[in-house]
């Protein structure tokens, strides 16, 4: 069901972005057409003003003297003799007044010589524009007229719409990023599902032979021959203990896989901190006679937490402090209150953690590569589980090396 919902969300998002992109392209095209129409109208008005001034206000045209021959080519009928310099002056004046800021070429026809006299290429970027000879076709039906062409009209219109094109480009980038993100999410989801399925299958396959080993070892321990032989009894005890330890590891892996899929189920309740940790410390001491645990916690401190998972957090932290210590383990558990919240610190005298490995110690299946870690059994799931429980409680946890020896693990419980 989750995969189906994800596919629906991805499809809807993709359709929405493509729809917006298509709409943006259509709007950009429409904006270009409107800008083109506006440009033609502005040029027509400006050229009509030029005709009015060249004719001295005496115009008697039955139809418009300005003809738009093609997209960027205009013919203007004057029906009166005029001077090229005067024409250029009026063109510059009217184009400036109507804010037509693009290059143009103009030319005029001399009726006396029956030849075209080619005018100038007028550029807005040059104070003294270069003269260019451009051959305009002669118009048979007109006598006194001039022609004008805008060779950079398309570029001019596009530059005036640069905001639209930038927005379209941004939408295309967003679409590409979205597609790449979705592809990455799908790949990560497939990898996560594959990993979870592998872990589930592997652990379930392990549990069947492991259960048989436990049953056989327990039955073996009850045999009279085993009870009478201390060496065989020791071997049987080792088999049973190690089988139980392996079974606990498998259960931990199964719980992690289950929690990855559905999340932890928390039952928060009020817990008085000092007696709660004292009970855990006493249990740990019973299993490990050579350790010392000192508590420096105020009697009146209480927290709201899931009792089961909170106890597992403390067990995991204490267990790591014991396993990764080369001398007699000594752990100091202290609390500190401030305006932000409660800091619960676990300071040990272990071997410490290299600085480069500290950012990764909460990653799943991550273990620091040291001689001590090679001798300690585990899959690198303990601190990953701790981090997951801490996050679901909206707490924080961080680890730092002590100045002399060992590490200090800090749990932060905000107010």
C-alpha positions as CSV (number, residue, x, y, z in Angstrom):
1,X,0.0,0.0,0.0
2,X,2.9,2.4,0.8
3,X,4.5,1.7,-2.5
4,X,1.2,2.3,-4.3
5,X,0.7,5.6,-2.5
6,X,4.3,6.7,-3.3
7,X,3.8,5.9,-7.0
8,X,0.5,7.9,-7.0
9,X,2.2,10.9,-5.3
10,X,5.2,10.7,-7.7
11,X,2.9,10.5,-10.8
12,X,0.7,13.4,-9.6
13,X,3.8,15.6,-8.9
14,X,5.3,14.8,-12.2
15,X,2.1,15.5,-14.1
16,X,1.7,18.8,-12.2
17,X,5.2,20.0,-13.0
18,X,4.9,19.0,-16.6
19,X,1.6,20.8,-16.8
20,X,3.0,23.9,-15.3
21,X,6.0,23.7,-17.7
22,X,3.7,23.3,-20.8
23,X,1.5,26.2,-19.5
24,X,4.6,28.3,-19.1
25,X,5.8,27.6,-22.6
26,X,2.4,28.5,-24.0
27,X,2.4,31.7,-22.0
28,X,5.9,32.5,-23.2
29,X,4.8,32.0,-26.8
30,X,1.8,34.1,-26.3
31,X,3.8,36.8,-24.7
32,X,6.2,36.8,-27.6
33,X,3.3,37.1,-30.1
34,X,1.9,40.0,-28.1
35,X,5.3,41.7,-27.9
36,X,5.7,41.2,-31.7
37,X,2.2,42.8,-32.3
38,X,3.0,45.6,-30.0
39,X,6.3,46.3,-31.8
40,X,4.6,46.4,-35.2
41,X,2.0,48.8,-33.9
42,X,4.6,51.0,-32.3
43,X,6.7,51.1,-35.5
44,X,3.6,51.9,-37.6
45,X,2.8,54.8,-35.4
46,X,6.3,56.1,-35.4
47,X,6.6,55.8,-39.2
48,X,3.2,57.6,-39.6
49,X,4.7,60.5,-37.5
50,X,7.7,60.5,-39.8
51,X,5.5,60.7,-42.9
52,X,3.5,63.6,-41.3
53,X,6.7,65.6,-40.7
54,X,8.2,64.9,-44.0
55,X,5.0,65.9,-45.8
56,X,4.8,69.1,-43.8
57,X,1.4,68.1,-42.4
58,X,-0.1,67.9,-45.9
59,X,-1.0,64.3,-46.3
60,X,-3.8,63.0,-48.6
61,X,-3.5,59.3,-48.5
62,X,-6.7,57.2,-49.1
63,X,-5.0,54.3,-47.3
64,X,-2.1,53.9,-44.8
65,X,1.2,55.0,-46.2
66,X,3.0,52.4,-44.1
67,X,3.0,48.9,-45.5
68,X,4.3,45.9,-43.5
69,X,5.8,43.8,-46.3
70,X,7.2,41.1,-44.0
71,X,7.9,40.6,-40.4
72,X,10.8,43.0,-40.2
73,X,10.5,45.0,-43.5
74,X,8.4,48.1,-44.0
75,X,7.6,50.4,-47.0
76,X,6.6,54.0,-46.3
77,X,5.0,56.1,-49.1
78,X,5.8,59.8,-48.8
79,X,4.4,61.0,-52.2
80,X,6.7,64.0,-51.9
81,X,10.4,64.6,-52.4
82,X,12.6,64.5,-49.2
83,X,16.2,64.6,-48.2
84,X,17.9,61.5,-46.7
85,X,19.5,63.4,-43.8
86,X,16.1,64.9,-42.9
87,X,14.6,61.3,-43.0
88,X,17.3,60.0,-40.7
89,X,16.8,62.8,-38.3
90,X,13.0,62.2,-38.1
91,X,13.5,58.4,-37.8
92,X,15.9,58.8,-34.9
93,X,13.6,61.3,-33.2
94,X,10.4,59.2,-33.5
95,X,12.1,55.9,-32.7
96,X,13.6,57.4,-29.5
97,X,10.3,58.9,-28.5
98,X,8.5,55.6,-29.0
99,X,11.4,53.7,-27.3
100,X,12.2,51.5,-30.3
101,X,15.7,50.7,-29.2
102,X,17.0,48.3,-31.9
103,X,19.2,48.6,-35.0
104,X,17.6,49.3,-38.3
105,X,18.5,49.9,-42.0
106,X,16.8,52.5,-44.1
107,X,17.0,53.3,-47.8
108,X,15.1,55.6,-50.2
109,X,14.2,55.8,-53.9
110,X,15.2,58.7,-56.2
111,X,12.6,59.1,-58.9
112,X,14.7,61.3,-61.1
113,X,17.4,58.6,-61.6
114,X,15.0,55.7,-61.3
115,X,17.4,54.1,-58.9
116,X,17.5,53.3,-55.2
117,X,19.8,55.4,-53.0
118,X,20.7,53.1,-50.1
119,X,20.8,54.7,-46.7
120,X,22.5,53.7,-43.5
121,X,22.7,51.0,-41.0
122,X,21.7,52.8,-37.7
123,X,22.9,51.1,-34.5
124,X,21.9,52.1,-31.0
125,X,25.3,50.9,-29.7
126,X,27.5,53.2,-31.9
127,X,27.8,56.9,-31.8
128,X,28.8,57.0,-35.5
129,X,27.2,54.0,-37.1
130,X,29.0,52.3,-40.0
131,X,27.4,52.7,-43.4
132,X,26.3,49.5,-45.0
133,X,25.1,49.1,-48.6
134,X,22.0,46.8,-48.6
135,X,20.1,46.3,-51.8
136,X,16.4,46.7,-51.3
137,X,14.0,45.7,-54.1
138,X,12.4,48.5,-56.1
139,X,8.7,49.0,-55.6
140,X,7.0,49.6,-58.9
141,X,3.9,51.3,-57.6
142,X,5.6,54.0,-55.5
143,X,7.6,57.0,-56.5
144,X,8.7,58.9,-53.4
145,X,9.1,56.3,-50.6
146,X,11.6,54.8,-48.3
147,X,12.2,51.3,-46.9
148,X,13.2,50.3,-43.4
149,X,14.2,46.9,-42.1
150,X,14.9,45.7,-38.5
151,X,17.5,42.9,-38.9
152,X,17.7,42.2,-35.1
153,X,14.0,42.2,-34.4
154,X,13.8,38.7,-33.1
155,X,16.8,39.1,-30.8
156,X,15.3,42.4,-29.6
157,X,11.9,40.8,-28.8
158,X,13.6,37.9,-27.0
159,X,15.7,40.2,-24.9
160,X,12.5,42.1,-23.9
161,X,11.0,38.8,-22.7
162,X,14.1,37.5,-20.8
163,X,12.1,37.2,-17.6
164,X,9.8,34.7,-19.2
165,X,12.6,32.7,-20.6
166,X,14.5,32.7,-17.3
167,X,11.3,31.5,-15.6
168,X,10.9,28.7,-18.2
169,X,14.5,27.7,-17.8
170,X,14.1,27.6,-14.0
171,X,11.0,25.4,-14.4
172,X,12.9,23.0,-16.6
173,X,15.7,22.8,-14.0
174,X,13.1,22.1,-11.3
175,X,11.6,19.4,-13.4
176,X,15.0,17.7,-13.9
177,X,15.8,18.0,-10.2
178,X,12.4,16.5,-9.3
179,X,12.9,13.6,-11.7
180,X,16.4,12.9,-10.4
181,X,15.2,13.1,-6.8
182,X,12.3,10.7,-7.5
183,X,14.7,8.3,-9.2
184,X,17.1,8.5,-6.2
185,X,14.2,7.9,-3.7
186,X,12.9,4.9,-5.7
187,X,16.4,3.4,-5.9
188,X,17.0,4.0,-2.2
189,X,13.6,2.5,-1.4
190,X,14.3,-0.6,-3.5
191,X,17.7,-1.0,-1.8
192,X,16.1,-0.6,1.7
193,X,13.4,-3.2,0.9
194,X,16.0,-5.6,-0.5
195,X,18.2,-5.1,2.6
196,X,15.2,-5.6,5.0
197,X,14.0,-8.7,3.1
198,X,17.5,-10.2,3.2
199,X,17.8,-9.6,6.9
200,X,14.4,-11.1,7.6
201,X,15.1,-14.2,5.5
202,X,18.6,-14.6,6.9
203,X,17.6,-14.3,10.6
204,X,14.6,-16.6,10.2
205,X,16.8,-19.1,8.5
206,X,19.2,-18.9,11.4
207,X,16.6,-19.3,14.1
208,X,15.5,-22.8,13.1
209,X,18.9,-24.5,13.4
210,X,19.7,-22.3,16.4
211,X,16.6,-23.5,18.2
212,X,17.7,-27.1,17.5
213,X,21.1,-26.4,18.9
214,X,19.6,-24.9,22.1
215,X,17.3,-27.8,22.6
216,X,20.1,-30.3,22.0
217,X,22.5,-28.5,24.3
218,X,20.0,-28.2,27.1
219,X,19.2,-32.0,26.7
220,X,22.9,-32.7,26.6
221,X,23.5,-30.8,29.8
222,X,21.0,-33.1,31.6
223,X,22.9,-36.3,30.8
224,X,24.6,-38.0,33.6
225,X,27.9,-38.4,31.7
226,X,28.0,-34.6,31.2
227,X,27.3,-33.9,34.8
228,X,30.0,-36.2,36.0
229,X,32.7,-34.7,33.6
230,X,33.5,-31.1,34.5
231,X,35.3,-30.5,31.1
232,X,32.3,-31.7,29.1
233,X,30.0,-29.7,31.4
234,X,32.1,-26.6,30.6
235,X,31.9,-27.2,26.8
236,X,28.1,-27.7,27.0
237,X,27.7,-24.5,29.0
238,X,29.8,-22.6,26.4
239,X,27.5,-24.0,23.6
240,X,24.4,-23.0,25.5
241,X,25.7,-19.5,26.5
242,X,26.9,-18.7,23.0
243,X,23.7,-20.0,21.4
244,X,21.7,-17.7,23.7
245,X,24.0,-14.8,22.8
246,X,23.6,-15.5,19.1
247,X,19.8,-15.8,19.6
248,X,19.8,-12.4,21.3
249,X,21.7,-10.9,18.4
250,X,19.2,-12.4,15.9
251,X,16.3,-11.0,17.9
252,X,17.9,-7.6,17.9
253,X,18.3,-7.7,14.1
254,X,14.7,-8.7,13.7
255,X,13.5,-5.9,15.9
256,X,15.6,-3.4,14.0
257,X,14.2,-4.6,10.7
258,X,10.6,-4.5,12.1
259,X,11.1,-1.0,13.5
260,X,12.5,0.3,10.2
261,X,9.3,-0.7,8.5
262,X,6.7,0.3,11.1
263,X,8.6,2.5,13.6
264,X,8.9,2.0,17.4
265,X,5.7,1.8,19.5
266,X,6.3,4.1,22.5
267,X,4.3,4.1,25.7
268,X,5.6,7.2,27.6
269,X,5.2,7.4,31.3
270,X,6.7,9.3,34.2
271,X,9.9,7.7,35.5
272,X,11.9,8.8,38.6
273,X,15.4,8.8,37.2
274,X,17.7,7.9,40.1
275,X,16.1,4.6,41.4
276,X,15.4,3.6,37.8
277,X,19.1,3.9,36.8
278,X,20.2,2.3,40.2
279,X,18.2,-0.8,39.4
280,X,19.8,-1.1,36.0
281,X,23.3,-0.5,37.4
282,X,22.8,-3.2,40.0
283,X,21.7,-5.7,37.3
284,X,24.8,-4.9,35.3
285,X,27.1,-5.3,38.3
286,X,25.6,-8.7,39.0
287,X,26.7,-9.9,35.6
288,X,30.1,-8.1,35.7
289,X,31.7,-8.3,39.2
290,X,34.8,-6.2,38.4
291,X,33.0,-3.0,37.4
292,X,32.2,0.1,39.4
293,X,29.4,2.5,38.6
294,X,29.0,5.8,40.5
295,X,25.8,7.8,40.4
296,X,25.6,11.6,40.8
297,X,21.9,12.2,40.1
298,X,19.4,14.4,42.0
299,X,16.7,12.5,43.8
300,X,13.8,14.6,42.5
301,X,14.6,14.3,38.8
302,X,11.9,12.5,36.7
303,X,11.5,12.1,33.0
304,X,8.7,11.1,30.6
305,X,9.9,8.1,28.5
306,X,9.0,4.6,27.4
307,X,10.3,2.5,30.3
308,X,11.3,-0.5,28.1
309,X,13.2,1.4,25.4
310,X,14.7,3.9,27.9
311,X,16.1,1.0,29.9
312,X,17.5,-0.5,26.7
313,X,19.3,2.8,25.9
314,X,21.0,2.7,29.3
315,X,21.9,-1.0,29.0
316,X,23.4,-0.5,25.6
317,X,25.5,2.5,26.8
318,X,26.8,0.7,29.9
319,X,27.4,-2.5,27.9
320,X,29.6,-0.6,25.4
321,X,31.5,1.0,28.2
322,X,32.3,-2.4,29.7
323,X,33.1,-4.2,26.5
324,X,35.5,-1.5,25.2
325,X,37.6,-1.2,28.3
326,X,41.0,-2.8,28.7
327,X,41.2,-2.2,32.5
328,X,38.7,-2.4,35.3
329,X,35.6,-0.5,34.0
330,X,34.7,2.6,35.9
331,X,31.5,4.4,34.8
332,X,30.2,7.7,36.2
333,X,26.6,8.6,35.6
334,X,25.7,12.2,36.3
335,X,22.9,14.6,35.6
336,X,22.9,18.4,34.9
337,X,19.9,20.7,34.6
338,X,19.8,24.0,32.9
339,X,17.1,26.3,31.3
340,X,17.2,24.1,28.1
341,X,16.7,20.7,29.7
342,X,18.3,17.7,31.3
343,X,21.8,16.4,30.4
344,X,22.4,12.8,31.4
345,X,26.1,11.9,31.1
346,X,27.8,8.5,31.0
347,X,31.6,8.8,31.5
348,X,33.8,5.8,31.2
349,X,37.5,4.9,31.2
350,X,37.5,2.8,28.0
351,X,39.7,2.9,25.0
352,X,37.9,5.8,23.4
353,X,36.9,6.3,19.7
354,X,39.1,7.8,17.0
355,X,37.9,11.3,16.0
356,X,37.3,10.3,12.4
357,X,34.9,7.5,13.5
358,X,32.8,9.6,15.9
359,X,30.3,10.9,13.2
360,X,29.5,7.3,12.1
361,X,29.1,5.3,15.3
362,X,25.3,5.6,15.2
363,X,25.1,4.2,11.6
364,X,23.5,0.8,11.1
365,X,26.0,-2.1,11.1
366,X,28.9,0.3,11.7
367,X,31.7,-0.9,13.9
368,X,35.0,0.9,14.7
369,X,37.9,-1.1,13.4
370,X,40.1,-1.7,16.4
371,X,41.8,-4.7,18.0
372,X,39.3,-4.6,20.8
373,X,36.3,-4.5,18.5
374,X,37.5,-7.6,16.7
375,X,37.4,-9.4,20.0
376,X,33.9,-8.2,20.9
377,X,30.9,-9.9,19.5
378,X,28.3,-7.7,17.8
379,X,26.7,-6.5,14.5
380,X,26.9,-2.7,15.1
381,X,23.2,-2.4,15.8
382,X,23.3,-1.3,19.5
383,X,24.0,2.4,19.0
384,X,21.8,2.5,15.9
385,X,18.9,1.3,18.0
386,X,19.8,3.8,20.7
387,X,19.8,6.7,18.2
388,X,16.4,5.6,16.8
389,X,14.8,5.5,20.3
390,X,16.4,8.9,21.2
391,X,15.0,10.4,18.0
392,X,11.5,9.1,18.6
393,X,11.6,10.6,22.0
394,X,12.7,13.9,20.4
395,X,15.9,13.8,22.5
396,X,19.5,14.2,21.4
397,X,22.6,12.1,21.9
398,X,26.2,12.8,21.2
399,X,29.5,11.2,22.1
400,X,32.9,12.8,22.8
401,X,36.3,11.6,23.8
402,X,37.5,12.5,27.3
403,X,40.7,14.5,27.7
404,X,42.6,11.5,29.2
405,X,40.8,8.3,28.7
406,X,37.5,6.9,27.5
407,X,34.4,8.6,26.2
408,X,31.4,10.6,27.6
409,X,28.0,9.8,26.1
410,X,25.5,12.6,26.7
411,X,21.7,12.2,26.5
412,X,19.9,15.6,26.2
413,X,16.2,15.7,27.2
414,X,14.8,19.1,26.4
415,X,12.2,20.7,28.6
